[in-house]
Amino acid sequence: MDFNDSSEEAAFRAEARAWLEKTLTHQNVRNAVRIDGPEGLKIAKAYQTKKVEAGYAGLTWKKEVGGRELAPIFSVIFGQEEAKFQAPTGPFAIGLGMCIPTVIAFHSADRIKRYVGPALRGEEIWCQLFSEPSAGSDVAGLKTRAVRDGDDWVINGQKVWTSGAHYSDYGILLARTNPEKEKHKGLTMFVLNMKAPGVDVRPIHQMAGGSNFNEVYFNDVRIPDAERLGEVGNGWNVALVTLMNERLAVGGSSGPEYAEILELARNTPAPGGKGSLLQDQAFREKLASWYVSAEGYTLGKYRTMTALSKGQTPGPESSIGKILNANRMQDLANAAIEAEDHFGIIADPAIAPMQAAFQNAYMWAPGLRIAGGTDEILRNIIAERVLGLPQDVRVDKGVAYKDLPGGR
């Protein structure tokens, strides 16, 4: 694939950059990514509304659902330009990047019309209800039950690490509907109203200071069968669409990059006080390793861009980028904090070097290595589905979920 812009792509890039420069100059907007709570959410929603009005939201979606039906490469271009600014897109990343594409692929026409517009305009926010305390990265091992009762399903159970659940209006929920089947075959996906009776959201205080993750409990929550996504028992295949998009999104998560650590090294004394850290051979070797990792990730993204340009769905190769980025962020942040010596313990953005970017990354990186699948899960996916190696041993294959240890 030729990664030089065509004349049409170059014109779109210039147009998008000009709009972003005009729209994201206000200091409150550019700092919204650091604002937690209602004020940050208000700023993010205002930006999303402007994005829709300018025609930069849902670029690849069909016009009938509010999109522009452009080729996927235009979405990639806008994302590249938007990433250069501190655009407050966080609250909508899960909904527009993972949930709504799943709704479009599997829901009925009238419900698609109901949900897509408000989500695209930032009026309604979505979350993803997959992970559970006892299942970990084994999504198919979940215990939350959905039992049919007339035209409704009654939900009981618990989810955890649900990002944004405390301010979400809707979510996509994966639940077990048939314990008599193998764990992958007895699941069904639903759209859940997060304000429904019986939904209890409890924020989890994180070591970085925020509370963006949540525990979510379900106590006899009723979901109409009309809110089912896909066929009963086909929830795993529905979830795979969401998971592929999740790993692509998580793999591109923001954080301090090579340029930031290079700047820190230029302005940090080397051990012994002779010159800057750039003159330290051991640190130079780390810089080289990070640079190679970053370039490897970029080349991996090119493969994904090639698939998108052909109208294909992101595949298992998205897992590679997530492993590279999460581990590089953790290693880079740890090295930077050590280089700052006793100043490394200061996490206040007002006084810490580089506005505490590395301290924040250090506390966030372990969570990033879990979100969207742990390193071990993703290495298995890469081994089996990218490299074609033999599958890992599965003692639960062919066994009904109810017959597994802890499956009742």
C-alpha positions in Angstrom: 0.0 0.0 0.0 1.2 3.5 -0.8 1.0 5.6 2.4 1.5 8.9 0.6 -1.8 10.8 0.5 -3.6 11.0 -2.8 -4.7 14.4 -3.9 -8.2 13.8 -2.4 -6.7 12.5 0.8 -4.3 15.4 1.1 -7.1 17.9 0.6 -9.2 16.1 3.3 -6.2 16.1 5.7 -5.6 19.8 5.3 -9.3 20.6 5.7 -9.5 18.4 8.9 -6.3 20.0 10.3 -7.7 23.5 9.7 -10.9 22.6 11.5 -9.1 21.1 14.4 -6.8 24.1 14.8 -9.8 26.4 14.9 -12.0 24.2 17.2 -9.4 23.0 19.7 -7.7 26.3 20.5 -9.7 27.1 23.6 -7.7 26.2 26.7 -10.7 24.6 28.5 -11.3 22.3 25.6 -7.6 21.3 25.3 -7.4 20.6 29.0 -10.7 18.6 29.1 -8.7 15.3 28.9 -7.4 16.2 32.4 -10.8 17.2 33.8 -12.6 14.5 35.7 -16.3 14.8 36.5 -19.3 16.7 35.1 -17.3 19.6 33.8 -15.0 17.4 31.7 -18.0 15.5 30.4 -19.8 18.8 29.4 -16.8 19.9 27.4 -16.4 16.6 25.7 -20.1 16.5 24.7 -19.8 20.1 23.3 -16.8 19.0 21.2 -18.6 15.9 19.9 -21.6 18.1 18.8 -19.3 20.4 16.9 -17.6 17.3 15.3 -21.0 16.0 14.1 -22.0 19.4 12.8 -18.8 19.7 10.8 -19.2 16.2 9.3 -16.3 14.6 11.0 -18.1 12.0 13.1 -19.1 8.6 11.7 -17.0 9.1 8.6 -17.3 5.5 7.4 -20.8 4.8 8.6 -23.8 4.7 6.2 -25.6 8.0 5.5 -28.8 6.5 6.7 -27.4 6.3 10.3 -25.7 9.7 10.1 -22.4 8.9 8.5 -20.7 10.0 5.3 -19.9 6.6 3.8 -16.3 7.6 3.1 -13.6 5.0 2.6 -12.0 3.8 5.9 -8.7 5.6 5.1 -10.4 9.0 5.7 -11.3 7.9 9.2 -7.7 6.9 9.7 -6.5 10.3 8.4 -8.9 12.3 10.7 -7.8 10.1 13.6 -4.1 10.8 12.9 -4.8 14.6 12.8 -7.1 14.5 15.9 -4.4 12.7 17.8 -2.1 15.7 17.4 -4.5 17.7 19.6 -5.8 17.0 23.0 -9.3 16.4 21.8 -11.7 15.4 24.6 -12.9 12.2 22.9 -12.5 9.8 25.8 -16.1 9.4 26.9 -17.2 8.4 23.4 -14.3 6.0 22.5 -16.0 2.9 23.8 -19.5 3.7 22.5 -18.6 4.9 19.0 -15.6 2.6 18.6 -17.0 -0.6 20.0 -20.6 -0.6 21.1 -22.4 1.2 18.3 -20.6 -0.7 15.5 -21.9 -3.9 17.2 -25.4 -2.4 17.4 -25.3 -1.5 13.7 -24.1 -5.0 12.8 -26.7 -7.0 14.8 -29.7 -4.9 16.0 -33.0 -4.3 14.3 -33.5 -1.4 11.9 -35.8 0.6 14.3 -33.4 0.2 17.3 -30.4 1.2 15.1 -32.2 4.3 14.2 -33.0 4.9 17.9 -29.5 4.5 19.2 -27.0 5.6 16.6 -28.0 9.2 16.2 -27.9 10.2 19.9 -24.6 8.3 20.4 -23.0 10.0 17.4 -24.1 13.5 18.6 -22.7 12.8 22.1 -26.2 13.0 23.7 -25.9 9.4 25.0 -22.8 7.6 26.2 -22.2 3.8 26.1 -20.1 1.3 28.0 -19.1 -2.3 27.5 -20.2 -4.9 30.1 -17.9 -8.0 29.6 -15.3 -8.5 32.3 -16.2 -10.3 35.6 -14.3 -10.9 38.8 -14.2 -14.7 38.3 -13.6 -14.8 34.6 -10.6 -12.4 34.0 -9.5 -12.4 30.4 -11.6 -15.5 29.8 -14.7 -13.6 28.7 -16.5 -16.9 27.9 -16.2 -17.9 31.5 -18.6 -15.3 32.7 -21.3 -16.1 35.3 -23.9 -13.3 34.9 -27.1 -15.1 34.0 -30.0 -14.1 31.7 -33.2 -16.1 32.2 -36.1 -15.7 29.8 -39.4 -14.5 31.4 -42.0 -13.9 28.7 -40.9 -11.1 26.5 -38.1 -10.1 28.9 -34.8 -11.5 30.1 -34.0 -11.2 33.9 -30.4 -10.5 34.6 -28.5 -11.3 37.8 -24.7 -11.1 38.3 -21.8 -8.7 38.4 -19.4 -7.0 36.0 -16.1 -5.3 36.9 -13.6 -2.8 35.4 -16.4 -1.2 33.3 -15.0 2.1 32.0 -17.4 5.0 32.1 -20.3 3.1 33.6 -20.9 5.8 36.1 -21.8 8.3 33.4 -23.1 5.9 30.7 -26.7 5.8 29.5 -26.5 2.4 27.8 -24.2 -0.5 27.5 -23.8 -3.8 25.6 -24.1 -6.7 28.0 -22.8 -10.3 27.5 -24.7 -12.8 29.7 -25.1 -16.6 30.0 -28.4 -17.8 28.7 -27.7 -21.6 28.5 -25.3 -23.3 31.1 -26.0 -26.6 29.4 -23.8 -25.6 26.4 -20.1 -25.2 26.2 -19.0 -21.9 27.7 -18.6 -20.2 24.4 -21.9 -21.4 23.0 -24.3 -20.5 25.8 -23.9 -16.7 25.7 -26.2 -13.9 24.4 -25.6 -10.2 23.9 -28.1 -7.5 24.9 -28.4 -3.7 25.0 -28.9 -2.6 28.6 -30.4 0.7 29.8 -27.9 1.7 32.6 -30.7 3.6 34.4 -32.9 0.5 34.6 -34.1 -0.6 38.1 -31.7 -3.1 39.6 -28.5 -1.7 38.0 -26.1 -0.7 40.7 -22.9 1.1 39.5 -20.0 1.4 42.1 -16.9 3.4 41.0 -13.5 1.9 41.8 -10.9 4.3 43.2 -7.7 3.9 41.2 -4.1 4.5 42.4 -3.8 7.3 39.8 -6.5 9.2 41.7 -9.4 8.9 39.4 -12.5 6.6 39.5 -13.0 5.8 35.8 -13.5 2.0 36.3 -16.6 0.6 38.0 -18.2 -2.5 39.4 -21.7 -3.0 38.1 -24.2 -5.3 39.9 -27.5 -6.6 38.4 -30.4 -7.5 40.7 -33.3 -8.9 38.7 -32.8 -6.4 35.9 -35.3 -6.8 33.1 -34.3 -6.4 29.5 -36.8 -6.7 26.7 -36.1 -9.4 24.2 -36.3 -6.7 21.5 -33.0 -5.4 22.9 -31.2 -8.7 22.1 -28.2 -8.4 19.7 -28.0 -11.4 17.4 -29.5 -14.8 18.0 -29.9 -16.5 21.4 -26.7 -18.4 22.1 -24.7 -16.5 19.5 -23.3 -13.9 21.9 -19.7 -15.1 21.5 -19.7 -14.3 17.8 -21.3 -11.0 18.4 -18.7 -10.3 21.1 -15.8 -11.1 18.8 -16.8 -8.1 16.6 -16.6 -5.9 19.7 -13.4 -7.4 21.0 -11.5 -6.9 17.7 -12.5 -3.2 17.7 -11.6 -3.0 21.4 -8.0 -4.3 20.9 -7.5 -2.0 18.0 -8.6 1.0 20.1 -6.7 0.0 23.2 -3.6 -0.7 21.1 -3.6 2.9 20.1 -4.0 4.3 23.6 -2.3 7.6 24.3 0.7 8.1 26.7 4.2 9.5 26.7 6.0 8.6 23.5 9.6 8.6 22.3 9.7 12.4 21.8 8.7 13.0 25.4 11.4 10.6 26.9 14.0 12.2 24.6 13.1 15.7 25.8 13.4 14.5 29.4 16.7 12.9 28.7 18.1 16.1 27.2 17.2 18.0 30.4 18.1 15.4 33.0 21.7 15.2 34.4 23.4 11.8 33.8 24.5 9.7 36.8 27.6 11.4 38.2 26.6 14.8 36.9 28.6 14.6 33.6 26.4 15.9 30.8 22.8 15.0 30.2 21.2 11.5 30.4 21.6 11.4 26.6 25.3 10.8 27.2 24.6 7.7 29.4 25.2 4.6 27.3 22.8 2.4 29.2 20.0 4.9 28.8 20.8 5.3 25.1 20.3 1.6 24.6 16.9 1.9 26.2 16.1 4.8 23.9 17.0 2.7 20.9 14.8 -0.2 22.1 11.8 2.1 22.5 12.3 3.6 19.1 12.4 0.2 17.5 9.3 -0.8 19.4 7.5 2.4 18.3 8.5 1.8 14.6 7.3 -1.8 14.8 3.9 -0.6 16.1 3.7 1.9 13.3 4.4 -0.7 10.7 1.8 -3.0 12.3 -0.8 -0.1 12.1 0.0 0.1 8.4 -1.2 -3.5 8.0 -4.4 -2.6 9.7 -4.8 0.5 7.5 -4.3 -1.8 4.4 -7.1 -4.0 5.7 -9.4 -1.0 6.4 -8.7 0.4 2.9 -10.0 -2.8 1.5 -13.2 -2.6 3.6 -12.1 -5.4 5.9 -12.7 -5.7 9.7 -9.7 -5.3 12.0 -8.3 -8.8 12.7 -6.2 -10.6 15.3 -3.1 -8.5 14.3 -4.6 -5.7 16.5 -3.4 -7.7 19.5 0.3 -7.1 18.5 -0.1 -3.3 18.8 -1.7 -3.6 22.2 1.1 -5.8 23.6 3.8 -3.5 22.2 2.2 -0.2 23.4 1.2 -1.3 26.9 4.6 -2.8 27.8 6.5 0.0 26.2 4.5 2.6 28.2 5.2 0.8 31.4 8.9 0.4 30.7 9.3 3.9 29.5 7.4 5.4 32.4 9.5 3.4 35.0 12.8 4.5 33.4 11.7 8.1 33.3 10.7 8.1 37.0 14.0 6.5 37.9 15.8 9.2 35.9 14.0 11.9 37.8 15.6 10.6 41.0 13.8 11.7 44.1 11.6 14.1 42.0 10.1 11.0 40.5 7.7 10.5 43.4 6.0 13.8 42.7 2.8 13.2 40.8 1.3 16.8 40.9 1.1 18.0 37.3 1.7 21.6 38.4 5.2 20.9 39.7 6.3 17.5 38.4 8.6 17.3 35.3 6.6 17.0 32.0 3.4 17.7 33.9 3.6 14.3 35.6 3.0 12.6 32.3 5.3 9.7 33.2 3.9 9.3 36.8 0.4 9.1 35.3 1.5 6.6 32.7 3.3 4.5 35.3 0.0 4.1 37.3 -2.1 3.6 34.2 0.1 1.1 32.3 -0.7 -2.0 34.5 -4.4 -1.5 33.8 -3.7 -1.1 30.1 -2.0 -4.5 30.1 -5.2 -6.0 31.3 -7.8 -4.0 29.3 -8.9 -5.8 26.2 -7.1 -9.0 27.2 -4.0 -9.7 29.3 -0.6 -10.2 27.6 -0.9 -14.0 28.0 -4.3 -14.1 26.3 -3.1 -11.9 23.4 0.1 -13.9 22.9 -2.0 -17.0 22.5 -4.2 -15.2 19.9 -1.1 -14.1 18.0 0.4 -17.5 18.1 -2.7 -19.3 17.0 -4.5 -16.9 14.7 -1.6 -14.8 13.2 1.3 -17.3 13.2 -0.8 -20.4 12.7 0.8 -22.3 15.6 -1.1 -25.3 17.3 -3.8 -24.3 19.7 -3.2 -24.2 23.5 -4.5 -27.1 25.5 -8.1 -26.6 26.5 -9.4 -28.9 29.1 -12.9 -27.3 29.0 -13.4 -28.1 25.3 -16.6 -30.0 24.7 -17.7 -29.6 28.4 -21.0 -28.0 29.3 -20.4 -24.8 31.3 -22.4 -26.2 34.3 -20.0 -29.1 34.5 -16.9 -26.9 34.8 -15.4 -26.2 38.2 -17.2 -23.1 39.5 -19.6 -23.2 36.5 -22.7 -23.4 38.7 
